Amino acid sequence: MPVIIRNNDATELCITKGQEGHVVGWQAGRGIHNQLVLDVLFVKLDKPAKTIKIDRLPENVFQSPEVQKM
């Protein structure tokens, strides 16, 4: 699923407003009514200005610390 970064969250990692990427995974938990709730979203950046490497994640992949509903 394609995504576009909406904020300058980490400019040193090329996670900047307008940067394109796509979802490569997620982690979900259970809500108060036992429904699945999205906890963490993993995004791979498309053509970042430089290659990023975060421990325990593939190249150019980061985990979104904040998942917002649209």
Summary of the structure (lengths in Angstrom):
residues: 70
radius of gyration: 12.9
end to end distance: 14.8
largest distance: 42.4
contacts: 143
relative contact order: 0.23
helix: 4%
strand: 43%
